[in-house]
Amino acid sequence: MSFLLGTSLLAIITALACALPGVFVVLRRNSMLVEGIAHAVLPGIVVGYAFTLDLDSPWLIVGAALAGLLVVLCNEWLIRTGLLIGDAPQGLVFPALFAAGVIMITLDFNHVHLHTHVVLIGDLNLAAFQQLTVNGVSIGPQYLYVMLAVLVVNVAFIALFYPRLKLTTFDNEFATVLGMRTGLLNTAFMFLVSVTVVAAFHAAGALLVISLLVAPGATAHLISRRLSVLLVLTAVFAIVGALAGFWIAYALNAATSAVMAVFYGFMFVAVAVADTLATRVRRHRRTEATSARRHRPTHGKTDSAHSP
């Protein structure tokens, strides 16, 4: 497999793995909570490294995902207490965890070389550098199969719990009345989101992974409110944005994940403008049709009124 093909496939798989659970993140209005998770996983990575002393260990992903889950649990606890409202709990929790990670690095792990560029915006090309070979034949980047595994798990989770996810997303209180364990399901889902965010770090970076989670779903939400259609449209927008962003970045010799994020934003604006124009055209046509009906002459009544 060629390097360009493998990298473009990695972009597509990473976008899909993030975008599909991102539909429920958008519908639940938890987009900024994902931003908090993306920042707060740093101490989890540091703790995972403290136990393994290996930056490539899968335990780093587990530790980082648990740190992201801690943000969710603390956020929900603070909301339930009523001490803070709105997004204030997020502003309190994730900067503290991120700062704790920075302190741990500077005190005990300053010898560890962390790529700032990768942490901030990721690097698809760097993620695709290590190739997986079978019998001496390259079958694509190793990281492609890591993200493919994450995508499979996300799709399986959504398919398995689709009715419950749908109900808890649109009417969580009704789901609780029915006896559904909404807290456990929501915690499991946000842990899955945390794992996805951490896994996408290498390719998307902490600051741009949120665009992969939010932008395709938010764009699809402009077109449809039906969940099944939303998932299909989200997948389409994720693939289109990944391919277009990758090849535009390749042509401009720019950061791939950054261009992808910009292109996702461009798609959202384009769809929003098109939707607004289409709505105005429909309203204008309805107004004209109503006006035409009001001014339509009633010949039959006029003739009968003047007949002897």
DRENDO-1510 file (C-alpha; in Angstrom, 1 decimal, always signed):
<recs>
REC; n; res; u; v; w
REC; 1; MET; +0.0; +0.0; +0.0 .
REC; 2; SER; +1.4; +3.4; -0.9 .
REC; 3; PHE; +2.1; +6.0; +1.8 .
REC; 4; LEU; -0.5; +8.5; +0.4 .
REC; 5; LEU; -3.2; +5.9; +0.2 .
REC; 6; GLY; -2.5; +4.6; +3.7 .
REC; 7; THR; -2.5; +8.2; +5.1 .
REC; 8; SER; -5.7; +9.1; +3.3 .
REC; 9; LEU; -7.4; +5.9; +4.7 .
REC; 10; LEU; -6.1; +6.8; +8.1 .
REC; 11; ALA; -7.7; +10.2; +7.8 .
REC; 12; ILE; -11.1; +8.7; +6.8 .
REC; 13; ILE; -11.1; +6.0; +9.5 .
REC; 14; THR; -10.1; +8.6; +12.2 .
REC; 15; ALA; -12.8; +11.0; +11.1 .
REC; 16; LEU; -15.5; +8.2; +11.1 .
REC; 17; ALA; -14.4; +6.9; +14.5 .
REC; 18; CYS; -14.8; +10.4; +16.0 .
REC; 19; ALA; -17.8; +11.6; +14.0 .
REC; 20; LEU; -20.3; +8.7; +14.7 .
REC; 21; PRO; -20.3; +9.0; +18.5 .
REC; 22; GLY; -20.1; +12.7; +17.9 .
REC; 23; VAL; -23.7; +12.7; +16.7 .
REC; 24; PHE; -24.8; +11.9; +20.2 .
REC; 25; VAL; -22.4; +14.4; +21.7 .
REC; 26; VAL; -23.9; +17.1; +19.5 .
REC; 27; LEU; -27.5; +16.1; +20.3 .
REC; 28; ARG; -26.8; +16.0; +24.0 .
REC; 29; ARG; -25.0; +19.4; +23.9 .
REC; 30; ASN; -21.8; +18.0; +25.3 .
REC; 31; SER; -19.5; +19.5; +22.7 .
REC; 32; MET; -17.5; +21.6; +25.2 .
REC; 33; LEU; -17.3; +18.6; +27.6 .
REC; 34; VAL; -15.3; +16.8; +24.9 .
REC; 35; GLU; -13.0; +19.8; +24.8 .
REC; 36; GLY; -12.5; +19.3; +28.5 .
REC; 37; ILE; -11.8; +15.6; +28.0 .
REC; 38; ALA; -9.2; +16.4; +25.3 .
REC; 39; HIS; -7.3; +18.6; +27.7 .
REC; 40; ALA; -7.7; +16.6; +30.9 .
REC; 41; VAL; -6.2; +13.4; +29.6 .
REC; 42; LEU; -2.7; +14.6; +30.0 .
REC; 43; PRO; -2.4; +13.5; +33.7 .
REC; 44; GLY; -3.8; +10.1; +32.7 .
REC; 45; ILE; -1.0; +9.8; +30.1 .
REC; 46; VAL; +1.6; +10.8; +32.7 .
REC; 47; VAL; +0.3; +8.3; +35.3 .
REC; 48; GLY; +0.2; +5.6; +32.6 .
REC; 49; TYR; +3.8; +6.3; +31.7 .
REC; 50; ALA; +4.8; +6.2; +35.3 .
REC; 51; PHE; +3.7; +2.6; +35.6 .
REC; 52; THR; +4.8; +1.4; +32.2 .
REC; 53; LEU; +7.8; +3.7; +31.3 .
REC; 54; ASP; +6.7; +3.1; +27.6 .
REC; 55; LEU; +5.1; +5.9; +25.5 .
REC; 56; ASP; +3.7; +3.3; +23.1 .
REC; 57; SER; +2.0; +1.2; +25.8 .
REC; 58; PRO; -1.8; +0.7; +25.5 .
REC; 59; TRP; -2.1; +1.4; +29.2 .
REC; 60; LEU; -1.5; +5.1; +28.4 .
REC; 61; ILE; -4.7; +5.1; +26.5 .
REC; 62; VAL; -6.6; +3.5; +29.4 .
REC; 63; GLY; -5.1; +5.9; +31.9 .
REC; 64; ALA; -5.9; +8.9; +29.6 .
REC; 65; ALA; -9.5; +7.7; +29.0 .
REC; 66; LEU; -10.0; +7.3; +32.8 .
REC; 67; ALA; -8.8; +10.9; +33.3 .
REC; 68; GLY; -11.3; +12.0; +30.6 .
REC; 69; LEU; -14.0; +10.1; +32.4 .
REC; 70; LEU; -13.1; +11.8; +35.6 .
REC; 71; VAL; -13.9; +15.1; +34.0 .
REC; 72; VAL; -17.4; +13.8; +33.0 .
REC; 73; LEU; -18.1; +12.4; +36.5 .
REC; 74; CYS; -16.9; +15.6; +38.3 .
REC; 75; ASN; -18.9; +17.7; +35.9 .
REC; 76; GLU; -22.1; +15.8; +36.6 .
REC; 77; TRP; -21.5; +15.8; +40.3 .
REC; 78; LEU; -21.0; +19.6; +40.4 .
REC; 79; ILE; -24.2; +20.1; +38.4 .
REC; 80; ARG; -26.2; +17.8; +40.7 .
REC; 81; THR; -25.0; +19.7; +43.8 .
REC; 82; GLY; -26.2; +23.0; +42.3 .
REC; 83; LEU; -23.0; +24.8; +43.3 .
REC; 84; LEU; -22.3; +25.7; +39.7 .
REC; 85; ILE; -24.5; +26.0; +36.7 .
REC; 86; GLY; -24.0; +26.0; +32.9 .
REC; 87; ASP; -20.5; +25.2; +31.7 .
REC; 88; ALA; -18.8; +26.5; +34.8 .
REC; 89; PRO; -18.0; +23.0; +36.2 .
REC; 90; GLN; -16.1; +22.2; +33.0 .
REC; 91; GLY; -14.1; +25.5; +33.4 .
REC; 92; LEU; -13.2; +24.4; +36.9 .
REC; 93; VAL; -12.4; +20.7; +36.4 .
REC; 94; PHE; -10.4; +20.3; +33.2 .
REC; 95; PRO; -8.0; +23.2; +33.6 .
REC; 96; ALA; -7.1; +21.8; +37.1 .
REC; 97; LEU; -6.5; +18.3; +35.7 .
REC; 98; PHE; -4.5; +19.7; +32.7 .
REC; 99; ALA; -2.4; +21.8; +35.0 .
REC; 100; ALA; -1.8; +18.8; +37.3 .
REC; 101; GLY; -0.5; +16.9; +34.3 .
REC; 102; VAL; +1.9; +19.8; +33.4 .
REC; 103; ILE; +3.1; +19.9; +37.0 .
REC; 104; MET; +3.8; +16.1; +37.0 .
REC; 105; ILE; +5.7; +16.4; +33.8 .
REC; 106; THR; +7.9; +19.3; +34.9 .
REC; 107; LEU; +8.6; +17.7; +38.3 .
REC; 108; ASP; +9.2; +14.0; +37.6 .
REC; 109; PHE; +9.1; +13.4; +33.8 .
REC; 110; ASN; +10.9; +16.4; +32.3 .
REC; 111; HIS; +13.3; +13.9; +30.6 .
REC; 112; VAL; +10.4; +12.5; +28.5 .
REC; 113; HIS; +10.3; +13.9; +25.0 .
REC; 114; LEU; +6.8; +14.9; +24.1 .
REC; 115; HIS; +6.1; +16.2; +20.6 .
REC; 116; THR; +4.2; +19.5; +21.2 .
REC; 117; HIS; +3.1; +19.6; +17.6 .
REC; 118; VAL; +1.5; +16.2; +17.9 .
REC; 119; VAL; -0.2; +17.0; +21.2 .
REC; 120; LEU; -1.7; +20.3; +19.9 .
REC; 121; ILE; -2.7; +19.5; +16.3 .
REC; 122; GLY; -1.6; +16.0; +15.6 .
REC; 123; ASP; +0.2; +14.8; +12.5 .
REC; 124; LEU; -1.4; +12.2; +10.2 .
REC; 125; ASN; +1.8; +11.8; +8.3 .
REC; 126; LEU; +3.7; +11.0; +11.4 .
REC; 127; ALA; +1.0; +8.7; +12.6 .
REC; 128; ALA; +1.1; +6.9; +9.3 .
REC; 129; PHE; +4.9; +6.6; +9.2 .
REC; 130; GLN; +5.2; +3.2; +10.8 .
REC; 131; GLN; +3.9; +0.6; +8.3 .
REC; 132; LEU; +2.4; -2.8; +9.1 .
REC; 133; THR; +4.0; -5.5; +7.0 .
REC; 134; VAL; +2.8; -9.1; +6.4 .
REC; 135; ASN; +5.2; -11.4; +4.6 .
REC; 136; GLY; +7.2; -8.4; +3.6 .
REC; 137; VAL; +4.3; -6.6; +2.0 .
REC; 138; SER; +3.0; -3.3; +3.5 .
REC; 139; ILE; -0.7; -3.4; +4.3 .
REC; 140; GLY; -0.9; +0.2; +5.5 .
REC; 141; PRO; +0.0; +2.2; +8.6 .
REC; 142; GLN; -0.1; +0.5; +12.0 .
REC; 143; TYR; -2.1; +3.3; +13.4 .
REC; 144; LEU; -4.7; +2.8; +10.7 .
REC; 145; TYR; -5.6; -0.5; +12.4 .
REC; 146; VAL; -5.7; +1.1; +15.8 .
REC; 147; MET; -8.3; +3.6; +14.7 .
REC; 148; LEU; -10.1; +0.9; +12.7 .
REC; 149; ALA; -10.4; -1.1; +16.0 .
REC; 150; VAL; -11.8; +2.0; +17.7 .
REC; 151; LEU; -14.3; +2.6; +14.8 .
REC; 152; VAL; -15.5; -1.0; +15.1 .
REC; 153; VAL; -16.0; -0.7; +18.8 .
REC; 154; ASN; -17.9; +2.6; +18.4 .
REC; 155; VAL; -20.1; +1.2; +15.7 .
REC; 156; ALA; -20.8; -2.0; +17.7 .
REC; 157; PHE; -21.7; +0.1; +20.8 .
REC; 158; ILE; -24.0; +2.4; +18.9 .
REC; 159; ALA; -25.7; -0.6; +17.1 .
REC; 160; LEU; -26.1; -2.6; +20.4 .
REC; 161; PHE; -27.5; +0.3; +22.5 .
REC; 162; TYR; -29.1; +2.3; +19.7 .
REC; 163; PRO; -32.7; +2.3; +21.1 .
REC; 164; ARG; -31.4; +3.2; +24.6 .
REC; 165; LEU; -29.0; +5.9; +23.3 .
REC; 166; LYS; -31.8; +7.4; +21.2 .
REC; 167; LEU; -34.2; +7.5; +24.2 .
REC; 168; THR; -31.7; +8.9; +26.7 .
REC; 169; THR; -30.5; +11.5; +24.2 .
REC; 170; PHE; -33.9; +12.9; +23.4 .
REC; 171; ASP; -35.8; +12.3; +26.7 .
REC; 172; ASN; -33.5; +11.3; +29.5 .
REC; 173; GLU; -36.2; +11.9; +32.2 .
REC; 174; PHE; -38.7; +9.6; +30.4 .
REC; 175; ALA; -36.0; +6.9; +30.1 .
REC; 176; THR; -35.4; +7.2; +33.9 .
REC; 177; VAL; -39.1; +6.9; +34.6 .
REC; 178; LEU; -39.1; +3.7; +32.5 .
REC; 179; GLY; -36.5; +2.2; +34.9 .
REC; 180; MET; -33.6; +2.5; +32.5 .
REC; 181; ARG; -30.2; +2.9; +34.1 .
REC; 182; THR; -29.4; +6.1; +32.3 .
REC; 183; GLY; -26.4; +7.0; +34.5 .
REC; 184; LEU; -24.6; +3.8; +33.7 .
REC; 185; LEU; -25.3; +4.1; +30.0 .
REC; 186; ASN; -24.2; +7.7; +29.8 .
REC; 187; THR; -21.0; +6.9; +31.8 .
REC; 188; ALA; -20.2; +4.0; +29.5 .
REC; 189; PHE; -20.8; +6.2; +26.4 .
REC; 190; MET; -18.6; +9.1; +27.7 .
REC; 191; PHE; -15.9; +6.6; +28.5 .
REC; 192; LEU; -16.1; +5.4; +24.9 .
REC; 193; VAL; -15.8; +9.0; +23.8 .
REC; 194; SER; -12.8; +9.4; +26.0 .
REC; 195; VAL; -11.1; +6.4; +24.5 .
REC; 196; THR; -11.9; +7.8; +21.0 .
REC; 197; VAL; -10.4; +11.2; +21.9 .
REC; 198; VAL; -7.2; +9.6; +23.3 .
REC; 199; ALA; -6.8; +7.2; +20.3 .
REC; 200; ALA; -7.2; +10.1; +17.9 .
REC; 201; PHE; -4.5; +12.2; +19.6 .
REC; 202; HIS; -1.7; +11.0; +17.4 .
REC; 203; ALA; -3.5; +11.9; +14.2 .
REC; 204; ALA; -5.8; +14.8; +15.2 .
REC; 205; GLY; -4.2; +16.3; +18.3 .
REC; 206; ALA; -5.9; +17.5; +21.5 .
REC; 207; LEU; -7.1; +20.8; +20.1 .
REC; 208; LEU; -8.5; +19.6; +16.8 .
REC; 209; VAL; -10.1; +16.3; +17.7 .
REC; 210; ILE; -13.2; +18.2; +18.9 .
REC; 211; SER; -13.8; +19.3; +15.3 .
REC; 212; LEU; -13.8; +15.7; +14.1 .
REC; 213; LEU; -16.3; +14.9; +16.9 .
REC; 214; VAL; -18.6; +17.9; +16.5 .
REC; 215; ALA; -18.4; +19.3; +13.0 .
REC; 216; PRO; -19.8; +16.4; +10.8 .
REC; 217; GLY; -22.7; +15.8; +13.2 .
REC; 218; ALA; -23.5; +19.5; +13.6 .
REC; 219; THR; -23.5; +19.9; +9.8 .
REC; 220; ALA; -25.8; +16.9; +9.3 .
REC; 221; HIS; -28.1; +18.3; +12.0 .
REC; 222; LEU; -28.7; +21.3; +9.8 .
REC; 223; ILE; -30.3; +19.0; +7.2 .
REC; 224; SER; -32.2; +16.4; +9.2 .
REC; 225; ARG; -33.5; +15.8; +12.7 .
REC; 226; ARG; -34.0; +12.1; +12.2 .
REC; 227; LEU; -31.4; +10.1; +14.1 .
REC; 228; SER; -30.9; +7.3; +11.5 .
REC; 229; VAL; -30.5; +9.9; +8.7 .
REC; 230; LEU; -28.2; +12.0; +10.9 .
REC; 231; LEU; -25.8; +9.1; +11.3 .
REC; 232; VAL; -25.7; +8.4; +7.6 .
REC; 233; LEU; -25.2; +12.1; +6.7 .
REC; 234; THR; -22.5; +12.5; +9.4 .
REC; 235; ALA; -20.6; +9.6; +8.0 .
REC; 236; VAL; -20.8; +11.2; +4.5 .
REC; 237; PHE; -19.6; +14.6; +5.8 .
REC; 238; ALA; -16.8; +12.9; +7.8 .
REC; 239; ILE; -15.5; +11.1; +4.7 .
REC; 240; VAL; -15.8; +14.1; +2.4 .
REC; 241; GLY; -14.1; +16.4; +4.9 .
REC; 242; ALA; -11.3; +13.9; +5.6 .
REC; 243; LEU; -10.5; +13.3; +1.9 .
REC; 244; ALA; -10.8; +17.0; +0.9 .
REC; 245; GLY; -8.8; +18.2; +3.9 .
REC; 246; PHE; -6.1; +15.6; +3.3 .
REC; 247; TRP; -5.6; +16.4; -0.4 .
REC; 248; ILE; -5.8; +20.2; +0.1 .
REC; 249; ALA; -3.2; +20.0; +2.8 .
REC; 250; TYR; -1.1; +17.8; +0.6 .
REC; 251; ALA; -1.3; +20.4; -2.2 .
REC; 252; LEU; -0.6; +23.3; +0.1 .
REC; 253; ASN; +2.1; +21.4; +2.1 .
REC; 254; ALA; +0.2; +22.4; +5.3 .
REC; 255; ALA; -0.8; +20.6; +8.5 .
REC; 256; THR; -3.2; +17.9; +7.5 .
REC; 257; SER; -5.5; +17.8; +10.6 .
REC; 258; ALA; -5.6; +21.6; +10.7 .
REC; 259; VAL; -6.7; +21.8; +7.1 .
REC; 260; MET; -9.3; +19.1; +7.8 .
REC; 261; ALA; -10.7; +21.1; +10.7 .
REC; 262; VAL; -10.9; +24.3; +8.6 .
REC; 263; PHE; -12.6; +22.4; +5.8 .
REC; 264; TYR; -15.2; +20.9; +8.2 .
REC; 265; GLY; -15.9; +24.4; +9.3 .
REC; 266; PHE; -16.3; +25.5; +5.7 .
REC; 267; MET; -18.7; +22.7; +5.1 .
REC; 268; PHE; -20.8; +23.7; +8.1 .
REC; 269; VAL; -21.0; +27.3; +6.9 .
REC; 270; ALA; -21.8; +26.3; +3.3 .
REC; 271; VAL; -24.6; +24.0; +4.4 .
REC; 272; ALA; -25.9; +26.6; +6.8 .
REC; 273; VAL; -26.0; +29.2; +4.1 .
REC; 274; ALA; -27.6; +26.8; +1.6 .
REC; 275; ASP; -30.2; +25.8; +4.2 .
REC; 276; THR; -31.0; +29.5; +5.0 .
REC; 277; LEU; -31.4; +30.3; +1.3 .
REC; 278; ALA; -33.6; +27.3; +0.7 .
REC; 279; THR; -35.8; +28.2; +3.7 .
REC; 280; ARG; -36.2; +31.8; +2.4 .
REC; 281; VAL; -37.1; +30.4; -1.1 .
REC; 282; ARG; -39.7; +28.1; +0.4 .
REC; 283; ARG; -41.2; +30.9; +2.5 .
REC; 284; HIS; -41.3; +33.2; -0.5 .
REC; 285; ARG; -43.1; +30.6; -2.6 .
REC; 286; ARG; -45.6; +29.9; +0.2 .
REC; 287; THR; -46.3; +33.6; +0.5 .
REC; 288; GLU; -46.8; +33.9; -3.3 .
REC; 289; ALA; -49.1; +30.9; -3.3 .
REC; 290; THR; -51.2; +32.3; -0.4 .
REC; 291; SER; -51.4; +35.7; -2.1 .
REC; 292; ALA; -52.4; +34.2; -5.4 .
REC; 293; ARG; -55.2; +32.2; -3.7 .
REC; 294; ARG; -56.5; +35.3; -1.9 .
REC; 295; HIS; -56.6; +37.4; -5.1 .
REC; 296; ARG; -58.0; +34.6; -7.3 .
REC; 297; PRO; -61.3; +35.9; -8.9 .
REC; 298; THR; -64.4; +33.9; -8.0 .
REC; 299; HIS; -66.2; +33.9; -11.4 .
REC; 300; GLY; -68.9; +31.5; -10.5 .
REC; 301; LYS; -70.1; +33.5; -7.5 .
REC; 302; THR; -70.0; +36.8; -9.5 .
REC; 303; ASP; -72.0; +35.4; -12.4 .
REC; 304; SER; -74.6; +33.8; -10.1 .
REC; 305; ALA; -75.0; +37.1; -8.2 .
REC; 306; HIS; -75.9; +39.0; -11.4 .
REC; 307; SER; -78.1; +36.4; -12.9 .
REC; 308; PRO; -81.9; +37.2; -12.9 .
</recs>
